[in-house]
Amino acid sequence: MTFNKNKNGADQIVQEAHPKSKAGATAAEPFGAGAHLDLQHEYRKFFQAVEASPSCVVITDRSGVIEYVNDRFVKSTGYSQEHVIGRKPNLLKSGQTPTHVYDTLWSTILKGEIWRGEMCNRKRTGERYWESTAIAPILGPQGDITHFVAVKEDITVRRDAEAALRLRQAHDTVLADITRGLLADASGAAIEEALRILSVSLDAQRGALFRLSADNLYATNTHASTALEWVEGEKGAGLRKTVGIPRDRFQWCLDQYRDGKTVMVDNALDLPADAEAFRTSLLRANIHAHLSAPIQLGERFIGFVSVDVQTSPRKWTTDDAHLLERVAEIIGLALMRLDAEQELRTTRDRASRAEQNLTDAINSMPEGFVLYDQDGKLVICNSRFRNDYGYTQAQARPGVHFMDLGLIDVMQGNVVVPEGYKNADEYLQIRLKYRIKLEGTFQVILKDGRQLMTQDRRTSSGGLVSVQTDITKIKQTEDALRSSERKFWSIFHASPSLMTISVLKDGQFLDVNAKWVEVMGFDYTEAIGKTSTQLEVWHSSLAREQMLRAFTKDGVLVNYEARMQTRAKEMRDFLMSGVRMHIDGEDALLLVYHDITERKRMEAALQQSERDVRAILDNIVEAFYRTDKKGRFTMCSAGVIKLLGYEPDELVGTPVSAIYVDASGRDEFLKQLAVRGGRIENYEIQLRRKDGTTVWAATNSYYYYDDDGEILGVEGTSRDVTWQRQAEQDLLIAKELAENANAAKSDFLSGMSHELRTPLNAIIGFSQMMAYQDSDSLTPKQREYIDIISRSGEHLLTVINEVLDLASIEAGRTSAHLEAISATAVIDDCIELVRTLSAEKGVLLVRDYGDTPVPLVWVDRTKFKQVLINLLSNAVKYNVDGGRVDVMVSVAPGNCLKIDVTDTGHGLTEAECQDLFQPFQRLHAQDGDVEGTGLGLVLAKRMIEAMHGDIQVSSTPGVGSTFTVKVPLSY
């Protein structure tokens, strides 16, 4: 083989003709044997190179069937040479390479050109790998394509590295975009744009930021790439962000974050049991996959960033997690910046407001105010300070030293140097010493004669606060004080509550308001100057002393209840508050009274009502009880003494489970109470009495609630049902004994079948043989006796068979072999069987199957036929001569076929109908010559019931009877 260029200029491999081949005979002649040996040598070198090649080499025929693979192919794919030779390379297909690649491959190599490309294949183990493949055609001597050779190189590692590099580059781009956006504008909109970029990069439907509340009990979705509802909400109300998600919904995530883990939920359905609340939240929002990472600001955990996928489960990678973690860090820094900026804005606003408030407060002060720093330089002053001293804005500017202001005072004559000073310098030095020592006050006389009192105080930073009070305004202050007093007295007398001012020592009333006069009934002039003892307002001499002792050390009385007497001698209840005060140098009391007489009356009525209810409960036979939320008794009636042997007060505070014989019974009771909607009746529980004995109690219980509908506990009544339980147990034992006796009887009768039937069959057989003798050998009397023996034996055999059949049914030894059969066919057979009997009595048999086809029934054919024969033969036997029997068939509700057998016999009373299906009941049979055992209808009923059917009778005396059989249809 040699590599040449074809007519299209493409590379091709040409297979040279072998010297001994027919195709190469002519071509080989010029070369001779030496050329042949050289060619063989070249072939060996070529295949040695192929076998040693680090690449996979595959040679196929023109149709693609593999003829050769090298060892590298075997090692790379896991397929042996024996496994692949003779097969096509499509056994390596992984399904990941598009079909158009294969179409291009074949169109290229079939044109004689070399195809190069990459494809994803599958090893024998199922592992997928990528190959870089070159496939070239091999041309024969005539220039036609005879084979293809493929050289493959495993590039899986390179592809993975390239994919990882692309992913890292994409993630780096995402991080760069997010970082750039948040650095440019750390706003809520920028955070939501970052979440959008994140969700797009991870192919998620939503990215979200959740912030924890200050108490760490709730999480709020503060920012999101879309307004997608994360937990259940009001349908149809529009999409909205979620606020206040309870901590228990995402507790599992918090646990993962604290362990240093990023939450990676590939499939919400696969979350562990301890993440049930989180799984429910995801599924309610139709979220299949979830990825989230915490946001840490130092040691503080403030929230988390998440992405959600709604389309399908997602297999998250560590690269996805690393990207989310980096974004969470960046968003955390942005949040820190946002918080810091917000805090800064808040601080600035607060400082600005504080400064403005301070300025407003200072400017609103009636005194002159000035603040100096620790160096004695002016910081701020109000207009009153400037106006009093006559400073201009420039003179009293911030930064000027107070000594400079003193020089201005002296030089401009703003102040008058008092007598006693040598000169202005001495005055200024004394003023300076005062400001250093800050002892007492310093007085300043202004040039207009006004006198200011200067009081200076040192600040915490070493500065100085100076307040100059115009003493000439003291009178105005006194006037303002008197005005304030007038306001107090106006409020005092107009108050809707009772108010008094009295001397602490003896209770002499100094003043009372109009409401006190109205309620207490005293005239104002009558009360003023009198003591409370003289007016007899306290119900006893010690009552006022007790009230005084209720005052605190600070001289305050709060919510003190007392009874006082009006002038009409009516006792009223008051809630009192008060304070000690000084009036004209004497200790006094200001008291405020709230009339609570009506409230106290209502409380007394309520207490009486409770006592009445308790009396009723203590006198009922059943024991009443009430428990709190924790299952502890809070109330019991006297009925518990008889039921449990405890006094009611003994059980108060005791857990209810303590009196249960089985402690788990309490849990089951609460479960049943909840299942039944919070109310349960006649629920039986076994309790332990005080003396250790047990008792069965039936309880009627229910939840009781507060005004907001919250369950406060359980209350109800219980009664002793121990004797009822014992009676039921005795009844069950008696029933079991009766059933065992009946089963023993049935077993006995079933076992006696052979012993009873064998002699009867012999009697019947011999009587029949004697009846078949020649007529001359027996006399008429003998024949009559033989006939009696035969008929009696057959009747007795019938009785025995029916008794044994009944016993077999009761013993459970008979089963029904159900199948789909035609009811009309069976009825027709039965009518033919009783036709001879009906002809003897002249009874007309009539059948009515209706106008529609009768469906098949699901019964045991033999038993069904036996029942119908019994009913038809009874209808004929117990009918009147010349009577009629009607058989009507119809489909009844419940997928049943109804068969009515109606006769025109004598009929039965209602009482007789009730006894009809009892064994050995032959009603009116004693009045006729009809033979029977009284078991036929019993057997018929048992057989019908075994086939899941029913048989009923209705009858009218003198008219006839109707027997109705219902059996299931076959569908």
Secondary structure by P-SEA (a helix, b strand, c coil): cbbbbccccbbbbbbcccccccccccccccccaaaaaaaaaaaaaaaaaaaaccbbbbbbccccccccccaaaaaaccccccccccccccccccccccaaaaaaaaaaaaacbbbbbccccccccccccccbbbbbbbbcccccccbbbbbbbbaaaaaaaaaaaaaaaaaaaaaaaaaaaaaacccaaaaaaaaaaaaaaacccccbbbbbccccccccccccccccccccccccccbbbbccccccccaaaaaaaaacccccccccccccccaaaaaaaaaaacccbbbbbbbbcccccccccccccccccccccaaaaaaaaaaaaaaaaaaaaaaaaaaaaaaaaaaaaaaaaaaaaaaacccbbbbbccccccccccaaaaaaaccccccccccccaaaaaaaaaaacccccccccccaaaaaaaaaaaaaccccbbbbbccccbbbbbbbbbccccbbbbbbbcccaaaaaaaaaaaaaaaaaaaaaacccccbbbbccccccccccaaaaaaacccccccccccccccccccccaaaaaaaaacccccccccccccccccccbbbbbbccbbbbbcccbbbbbbbbbbaaaaaaaaaaaaaaaaaaaaaaaaccccccccccccccccccccccccccccccccccccccccccccaaaaaaaaaaaaaccccccbbbbbbccccbbbbbbbbcbbbbccccccccccbbbbbaaaaaaaaaaaaaaaaaaaaaaaaaaaaaaaaaaaaaaaaaaaaaaaaaaaacccccccaaaaaaaaaaaaaaaaaaaaaaaaaaaaaaaacccccbbbbbbaaaaaaaaaaaaaaaaaaabbbbbbbccccbbbbbbccaaaaaaaaaaaaaaaaaacccccbbbbbbbbcccbbbbbbbbbccccccaaaaaaccccccccccccccccccccaaaaaaaaaaaaccbbbbbbbcccbbbbbbbbbccc
